């Protein structure tokens, strides 16, 4: 009973596809997600073993772990 677009996908599928497209093509959307994530974000590339931590993740977890170690 959900919304159907002209391609027969449900509204939910359309919104998910549109969201992924915006993340890939609009840097402001990606930055908004990074900035608005309360706990921060991290990403591990398993093919290269490189890790990305958002600044919010570093603020939240790195300062906490340093405080615990030095406490």
N, C-alpha and C positions, 0 to 999 in steps of 0.2 A: 504494500500500500504506500510505499515511499515514492518520492519524486523520481520520475524517469526522464533522462535527457534524450536527445534525438538519436543517440547511438545505442540506446537500450541499457545503458549502465544505470545503476541506482545513483541517487544524489550523493550518497556516501562515497561510492567509488569515484565519482567525478571530483568531489572535494579532495579526496586523498591524492588523486592524480594532479590536480591543480596545485595543491600544497607542495608536492615534490617538485613540480616544475618551477614554482616560485623560489623555493630554496636554492635550486640550481642556477637560476637565472637572475635573481634579484638579491644582491649582497645585503641590502637593508633588511630583508626578511630574515636571512641567516643571522645577521648581527642582532636583530631583535630577539631571536630565539636564544642566542647565547647570553644576552644581557638579562633576559627575563626569567631564565631558569633559576629557581631559588637555590638549588644545591650546586649549580654549575653543571658542566658537561665535560666528558672526556671521550676520547676515541683511540682505539688501538688498531693499527694497521698490522694484521697478522702476517702479511707478506714481507714487511720490512722491519717489524718490531719497533716501529716509531709510535710514540704516544703524543696526542694533543690534549692539553688541559686548558679549559677556558679560564679566564682571569677570575671568574666567580668561584670556580672549583678550587683554584689555588688559594684564594682568600679564605674560603671555608675550611678546607681540609689541611692545607700545608701549615697554616698558622696554628691550627688545633694540634696537629701532630708535633710540631716544634715545641709548643707550650707543654704538652704532656711529657716529652722527652726531657725538657729543661726544668720541669716542675718538681 
